[in-house]
Amino acid sequence: MADHVDLVLAQWQAQRPDLDVSPMGIIGRLSRLARLVDAELGRTFAAHGLDRASFDVLATLRRSDPPHRLTPAELMRSSMITSGAVTQRLDRLEARGLVRRTPSASDGRVVHVTLTDEGFALIERTLPAHLETEARVLSRLTPDRRDDLAAALRDLLESLGDTSA
């Protein structure tokens, strides 16, 4: 079965048969997939009063060791949001009573961000729905194909310098 990217590739092949347009097949599908997955996840987050960045901050705090506390810099490194978005996101989450910022007892320049009881409860309610959405999105792939895709994407990310270090 052909998809939109197949149409684009065929058009380029007809117009520029001298070029290898096969990379467009992968990059185009990754781009389209990212938009579609973001929309699916966005609906799940919205049903819980969150957006992607808010979910990511709460989830990052939740998966850290108790007392589920990190500095803004640690949050940025451990989450999927940019440094510029951290302060803005924390302001909003703190205003909603989902996180609390407190100065470090040992260094007044350092602030710690901690999940409140309400923030903890919200991420506990949202995480199962998020995982159900991800599983639904991937449901057409067998476990082996999921493993292969995860490995290929990991290799690609590493080749572009995206590592855990």
C-alpha positions in Angstrom: 0.0 0.0 0.0 1.4 3.4 -1.0 1.4 6.4 1.3 1.8 10.2 0.7 5.6 9.9 0.8 5.6 7.2 -1.9 3.8 9.8 -4.1 6.4 12.5 -3.4 9.2 10.0 -4.1 7.6 9.0 -7.4 7.2 12.7 -8.4 10.8 13.4 -7.6 12.0 10.3 -9.5 10.0 11.5 -12.5 11.4 15.0 -12.3 15.0 14.2 -11.2 15.8 10.6 -12.0 19.5 11.5 -11.6 19.1 12.0 -7.8 18.8 9.4 -5.1 15.7 10.6 -3.3 15.5 7.5 -1.0 16.5 9.5 2.1 13.3 11.5 1.7 11.4 8.3 2.2 12.7 7.9 5.7 13.0 11.6 6.8 9.6 12.4 5.3 7.9 9.5 7.1 9.7 10.4 10.4 8.5 14.0 10.0 4.9 13.0 9.2 4.9 10.4 12.0 6.2 12.9 14.5 3.3 15.3 13.7 0.7 12.5 14.0 2.1 11.1 17.2 2.4 14.5 18.7 -1.3 15.1 18.0 -2.3 11.8 19.5 -0.2 12.4 22.6 -1.5 16.0 22.8 -5.1 14.7 23.1 -4.2 12.4 25.9 -2.3 15.2 27.8 -5.1 17.7 27.2 -7.6 15.2 28.7 -5.6 15.5 31.9 -5.1 19.3 31.8 -1.5 19.1 30.5 0.6 19.7 27.5 3.7 17.8 26.3 6.2 20.0 28.2 4.2 20.0 31.4 3.8 16.2 31.3 7.6 15.9 30.6 8.5 18.0 33.6 6.1 16.1 35.9 7.2 12.8 34.5 10.9 13.7 34.9 10.4 14.6 38.5 8.3 11.5 39.1 10.9 9.1 37.7 13.7 10.7 39.8 14.4 9.2 43.2 12.3 10.3 46.1 11.8 13.0 47.2 11.3 13.6 43.4 13.4 16.8 43.5 15.7 18.2 40.8 17.3 21.6 40.0 16.1 23.3 36.9 19.4 22.4 35.2 18.9 18.8 36.1 15.4 19.0 34.8 16.5 20.4 31.5 19.2 17.6 31.0 16.8 14.8 32.0 13.7 16.0 30.1 12.7 16.7 26.6 12.3 20.5 27.0 14.7 23.3 26.2 16.4 25.5 28.7 14.4 28.5 27.6 11.2 26.6 28.3 12.1 25.4 31.8 11.5 28.6 33.7 8.3 29.4 31.9 7.0 25.8 32.4 8.0 25.8 36.1 6.2 29.1 36.6 3.0 27.6 35.2 3.3 24.3 37.1 4.0 26.1 40.3 1.0 28.5 39.8 -1.1 25.3 39.5 0.3 23.9 42.7 1.9 20.9 40.9 5.5 21.7 41.7 7.3 23.7 44.4 10.5 25.6 44.1 12.7 26.0 47.2 16.2 27.5 47.6 19.0 25.0 48.4 20.0 25.0 52.1 23.6 24.7 51.1 23.8 27.1 48.1 21.5 30.1 47.9 22.1 30.3 44.1 20.5 26.8 43.6 16.8 26.1 43.5 15.2 22.7 43.9 12.0 21.8 42.1 9.8 19.2 43.9 6.6 17.5 43.0 3.7 18.5 45.2 1.2 15.9 46.4 -1.2 17.2 43.7 1.5 17.0 41.0 2.4 13.5 42.1 -1.2 12.5 41.9 -1.7 14.1 38.5 1.3 12.3 36.9 0.2 9.0 38.5 -3.2 9.4 36.8 -1.8 10.6 33.5 1.0 8.1 33.0 -1.2 5.0 32.3 -3.2 6.9 29.8 0.0 8.1 28.1 1.3 4.6 27.9 -2.0 3.3 26.5 -1.8 6.0 23.8 1.7 5.0 22.9 0.8 1.3 22.8 -2.2 2.1 20.5 0.0 4.1 18.2 2.5 1.2 17.9 -0.2 -1.5 17.8 0.4 -2.3 14.1 4.0 -3.4 14.9 4.9 -6.8 16.2 7.2 -6.8 19.3 10.1 -7.8 17.0 9.4 -4.9 14.6 9.2 -2.5 17.6 12.6 -3.7 18.9 14.1 -3.4 15.4 12.7 0.1 15.0 13.8 1.2 18.4 17.4 -0.1 17.7 17.5 1.7 14.3 16.2 5.0 15.8 18.8 4.7 18.6 21.6 4.2 16.1 20.4 7.2 14.1 20.1 9.4 17.2 23.6 8.4 18.3 25.0 9.1 14.9 23.7 12.6 15.2 25.3 13.1 18.7 22.3 12.5 20.8 23.6 10.4 23.7 22.8 10.0 27.3 26.0 11.5 28.4 
